[in-house]
Amino acid sequence: MKGDSHQMMTWLRFGLVGLVLAAGSAQAADTLTGKEYKVLLDPTKFQAQPVATANTFLGELRTKLTAAGFDRTVDGSFAVDKVRTVRYYDSPGTCRLNALGYNFRERVEGTKREINLKFRSDSQSTAAGRDVSGSDDDAETKLDADITPPFKWVYSHSTTEPLSATKNLNILDDVVDLFPPTEDLNLPSQEALSIVGALSITERTYDGPQSDLGQQDAKFDLTLWYANGSSTVASAEVSFKVEDKDGDFTDKVDQRSKLIFDTVRGMAGWVSTNPTTKTQWVYRYQPNFCS
């Protein structure tokens, strides 16, 4: 009996440890580690001298923030960060991934190729609960929120991983190969997978400005998109991201972030009069792709 009691206590102890570890894993999966505030700008403003234009915009933003009572500064200036190719993939005629709340996006920068699977939802718990695990040892998964005008929150659970230069993306089964949990979606494995709208985007990003909001910093980016080799700016977006690996965002940081966001979206003459998201713009580029 004594031995049996000792064995039972051991089982209970290890069982409790397992429960604690499982709870810790669930908590980590639910942790919102980034908030990105995004506003689409008038792309025609950035057609010539985009860096100079971006910094003119930044100067006006600083002036308006001061007038709005912002108690911090925005330091630095915009400079070129990345130039890369972006393509979205989905099933032509059905757009099954998008219909289920997923985006499947490829980015190529020089010889570096990566693939990203993102599930989006208005519910943080729904987004967090969707398994988007990758198949590569270097896959990175995160839970973020995108905030767009007027103050809409969308949560995204996404994984980015390296993509071999020889990997073809031709059928929906290729999605399952790269992100095994998508097998549960029961996608028609041999159905075609194509570049959405036959759209190959040249993406130019500019970074540099940042603001100390207190416990976290806001880091600013400007993203310009050019469609299919065109030299005309098709889409322009300014954003700033606030990150914390533990998801510990203070009220003061959130208040300052909202003040910046409200100030940016109120900058008449700069803000796009056709607000949408970049992903929506991709899917609308060739309206008959999904039908």
Secondary structure, DSSP 8 states (H G I E B T S, - for coil): -HHHHHHHHHHHHHHHHHHHHHHHHHHHHH---EEEEEEEE-GGGGSS-HHHHHHHHHHHHHHHHHHTT--S--BS--EEEEEEEEEEEE-TTT-HHHHTTEEEEEEEETTEEEEEEEEEES-HHHHHHS----SSTT-EEEEEEEEETTTEEEEEEEEEEE--TT----BTHHHHHHSGGGGGG---TTSB-EEGGG--EEEEEEEEEEEE-SSSEEEEEEEEEEETT-SSEEEEEEEEEEE-TT----HHHHHHHHHHHHHHHT-TTTB-SS---HHHHHHHHSGGGG-
